[in-house]
Amino acid sequence: MVVLSKPTIADFPPIINCKSTTLFPVIPTVDLSEPDSKHLVVKSCEEFGFFKVINHGIPLELISRLETEVIEFFSLSLSEKQKAGPPDPFGYGNRSIGPNGDVGWVEYLLLTMNQERNSQKLATIFGKYPEKLCSALNDYVLAVKKMACELLELMADGLRIKPRNVFSKLLMDEQSDSVFRLNHYPPYSELQASNGKNMIGFGEHTDPQIISVLRSNNTSGLQISLGNGSWISVPPDANSFFINVGDSLQVMTNGRFKSVRHRVLANSIKSRISMIYFGGPPLNEKIAPLPSLVEGKESLYKEFTWFEYKRSAYKSRLGDNRLSQFERTAAT
């Protein structure tokens, strides 16, 4: 296996630091081999907006094959990787997260679900046929997309919503605006941090899509917010997946499910690799609370299209509350 080298300060200039929590409470865990896991899925989405999935059925060989290819990519020289950039928004980027000044101790490769476009982007580095990486990507994404749809249908079952594909059909749609992100958080030296604080790899934010499926190597760093100013450090588990509720799912459930605020702290000892599938709806899809979840209650959000939300989010900073302008209470 290729070992990632530690970048120089010139590659990744110092950025703002932050204090981390030392709390390690139990993270909700959903066993997909259990026949009645839907209730735990719903409870986890309501209380945390986040949970771990075990016994998911995705072969570990498929996972490790992609990780090997990803490590090989991020082990290339900066000049080689930059051939797949700058991100438009797809492609290779480092430090800069979005167009509005957010930075992190991270380099990344953001990919569309369009295989041909990905091949064209990666061919600039790996030659005319970047088959190994593209094949590993395709197999992995198909598997995690299937699992994401299964989880969304469990959520519908737990909420007693019909039809049970009310969420999953948006990911299965041919026009689904889903994306895939590969992140590499290089280790940092003590000289690059100060006052005993930790380096921010990826600042606090929520995911705007419906659902996020994350898998990382066996390196700590991911934290989720409890909403009261404190953070939970998530113990790493290279064989499991972690699920985030996104902003769109929070809206569709009329706030019953919580879009989890999370961040990543870089590690001073070893690299962290994460692979995230962001399941999004088609651009013209109207996002609004489902009628069955509003009966006898007030609708908390105005209707908007996914395109309108993406356009709004693109203009915001990473830590902004992107849903605020779509809340009905904010409009009155």
N, C-alpha and C positions, 0 to 999 in steps of 0.2 A: 504493500500500500504506500502511496506517495505521502510524505510528511510535509505539511505546510510549514513554510519558513516564516520566521517572525519579521514583519515589515519594519522598515526604518521610520524614524520620525518624519523624514521628508515625504514618505509615501502617505502617512496619516498624521497630519499636524494635530497637536493637542486640542481637545475640546472641553466643554464644561463637564464637571464631575457632579456626583450626587451621593448622598448617604443611602445605604440600603438597610432593609430590615433584617432582623435575625430570627423572625418567626418562621416556623415550619409546620403549620397545621396540616391535617390530612386533606389531600386534594380528592374531590369526588372521583370515584373510579367506576366506570360502566363496563361490565363484562358482557360482550355481545353474544356469548354462548348461552347466557341465561335467557330463558323464554319470556320473562316478564321484566325486561330491563327498561321498558318505556317510562315507568314511574320514576325511576332514578334519573333518567335523562331529563325529564321535565323538572324535577326538583333541583337538579344541578343547574339547569338553565335559568331557573327562577332565582336561586340564591346566589350563584356565582357568575353565571354566564360562561362557564368554563368547566371542563371535565376531561379526565383521561380515559382512553378506550383500550381495553385489553381483549385478548382472544378475538382479534379483528379479522383473522383469516387471510391477511395479506402476507405472502411468503417473505421471510426475512432475506432470502436470496435476492428478491426483486428490490428490496430496500437497500441492501448493501451494494448492489450493482450500481444503482444511481449514485449513492454516496461516493463510491470510488471514482466515478466519472466527474462528480462535482469537485472533489478534492484535487483531481488532476487539473481541472480548469482553473481553480483559484491558486494553484501552485505555479501557474505561468507567470512570467514577468509582467509588471504593470503595463508596459508598452504593448505586449501581446493581448492582454485582456481588453485594453482600451480600443482595440480594433472592433470590438462588439459594442462600442458605445459611441457617443454619449447616449444615455437612455432617451427615448423619444415618444412615450415614456418607456418603451421596451428596449432592453439591451443592458449593457454593463454600466455600472456607476459605482463610485466610492465616495464616502463621507457625506455628500449632499443627498438629502432625502426630500424629494419634491422640489418645486420651484420657488419656495417662499422662505428660504433661509435656514431650514432645519438641517442639522448635521449630526452625524453619529460615528462611532468607532466601528464602521462596517463597510464592507464592499458587497455588491450584490449583482445578481443577474435576474432581471424581470422578463418573463416570457408570456406570450399570448398562447391561446389554445390552438392557434393556427400553425400546424406542423410545417407547412411550406415556408411561412414567414420566419419561424424559428430556425429552420435549416439555412435559410439565406443569411440570417444574422450570424449564426455560429460558423458558417462556411468561411467567413473572413478570417477565422482563427485556425480551424482544423482542416481547411482545404475544401474541395468541392463537395465532398460527401462526409459530413460529420455524423456518420451513421451510429457509432457506439453511444454517444451522448444522447442523440435524438431518440434512438430506440429505447434506451433506459428511461428517458423522460416520458415517452409515450406510454410505456407499460405501467410505470408508476402512477401517472396521472389518471389513467383509466381505472386503476384499482382504488385509488383514494376517492375519486369521484363517485364510484359505485358505493363505497362505504359512506360517504357524505349523504348520498340520497337515502341510503338505508336508515341513517340516523335521523334525517329530516322526516321520514315516514314514521319512525318511532315517536318523534315529537308530536306529529299530527295525531297518532293513536292515543298518546298520553293526554292530549288536549281534547280528545273526542271530536276531532274535526273531520268532516267528510268533504271531498274525497281525501284519502290519506296521502295522495301525491300533490296536495295543494302547494307544498314548498318544493318538493323534489323535482316537479315538472319544470321549474324555472331553470334548474341546472341541466336538465336533460334536453331542453330546447336547443335546437341547432344554432340559434342566435344568442345563446347564453354568453354573457360577458364575464367569463371566468378568467383568472390569470394565475400564474404560477411563479413563485419567487424563491430564489436561492440566496441565502445570506451567509456570509463568512465574517465572523467577528475575530480578528486576530488577537493574540495575547498582547498585553501591554506591559511595559516595564514599570517598576515603582517610580522611576524618574519621570514617567509620563503622567503619573497621577500625583495628587498632592493632599496633604492633611489627612491621610488615611481614608480618603473617599474613593468610591468606585467610578470607573469610567463608563459613561453612558454609551452603550452600543446602539440602541434604538430607543428614542424617547417615548414617553407615555402617550398612548393613543388608543382609539378603538378602531376596529376594522369596519369599513363601510358596507361590505357585501352581506350576504345572507349567513354564510357559515365559513369558517376557516379550519382547515385540517393541517396541523403542524406536527412535524417530526424533526427531532434534532439528534446530534450525536451525544455521547455521554458526558456532556459538559454543562455545568450549571450556568444560570444567567437570566432565565425567564422569570418574571415576577408579574403577579396580577394584583390589582387594587381591590381592597375591600369596600371602597367608597367612603371611608371615614378618615382618609389620609394615611392609612397604614397599608403596607404591601406584604403579600405572601410570596416567598421564594419557592418556586416549583422545583422539586427534586428531579433531576434529569432521568430519563428512561428511554434508552435508544431503541427498545423493542416495542414501544407503545406509541399511540398517537394522542395529541391533545387537541381539543375542540373548543373553538371560540364562537360564541354568539356574536353576529355582526349587527350593525345599525339597522339594516333592512329587516332582519328577523325581529328585532325589538319593535319596530314599527308595526309589522304584520301581526304580532301578538299583542298589540296595543299596550306595550310596556310590561307585559307579564314576564317575558324573557328579557334579561339584561345584557346589553352589549358590553362586554368586559373591557375595562381599561387595563392595558398591560404595557410592559416595557422590557428591555433587555439590558443587563449590565454586562460589560465585557469581562473576560477572565484574565487574570494576570499570569496564569500558568500555561494554559493551552487554548487552542483555537476552538471556536464553537461554529458548527455548521448547522443551519436549519433549512428545511424545505417546507414551503407552505403553499397549499392549494386554497385559493380564495374563490368560493363558489358564488357567482354573481348572476343576476337575472338578465334577460335581454334589455338592450338600451331603451326600448320603447315601453317596457313593462311598467304598469302603474303600481306604485307601492303605497299601501294604505292598510290600516287595521282591518283584519278579516271581520266581516259582519257578525259571524257567530261568536266572536270574542268581544263584541261591543254591545251585545244585547243587554239592555238594562244598565249600561254604563255609558260614560262619556268617551267619545273618540278623542284620543290624546294628540293625534297627528293629522295634519292636512295631507291630502293625496298629492303625490309627485311622481314623476317618472324617474327611473334609474339614471337616465341621461342627465336630468336636471340635478339629481343629487351628486353625481360624479362631477359635474361642472362646478357645483358649489364647493365640493370637497377639494377640488383642485386649486381653488383660490384661498384655501384656509391653511393655517399652520397645523403642524402635527398634533399638538395637544388640544386644539380647539374642540368645543362641543358642536359638531357638525349638524346635529339634529335640532339645535335650538331654534333656528329660523323656520323649521317645519312643524314646531309644536303649536298646537292650537292656543294654549295659554299664552304663548309669546306673541300671538297675533292679536290678542284682545287688549 
